[in-house]
Amino acid sequence: MDFALELVIVPVSDVDRAKAFYEQAGFTLDVDHSAGESFRVVQLTPPGSACSIAIGNGIGGGEPGSTKGLHLVVTDIVAARDELVARGVEVGELRHIGEGGWLAGPHPERSDYETFADFSDPDGNYWLLQERGYR
């Protein structure tokens, strides 16, 4: 039996502002549906992902900005970071874990799951880029 994770709710305070941010970051708009004043769901999918996010009104109970640590796994973190920055997204510097803690730049061997960068949406929902499969 497969259990496919296909949708994660990300709580936001302003749906239109968040929608604009995620579209700016390159997410594809899948759905923008309203039913009255109290319900709206906007579904967006990161490029190449089988899992989407949903933002909206009346769809979840979390506090805006409370989602932390969603990972976007990429094969070239340098190119992924550069693309997001070119789109106007503020992305932290590349870093990897060394013997003494966090070190600047990509992992010297570009080993899987070793290099990270981060960004947040306007509400403070926190995302990590993580590299896997560089070679």
Secondary structure by P-SEA (a helix, b strand, c coil): ccccccbbbbbbccaaaaaaaaaaabbbbcbbbbccccbbbbbbbcccccbbbbbcccccccccccccccccccccaaaaaaaaaaaccccccbbbbcccccccccccccccccccccccccccbbbbbbbcccc
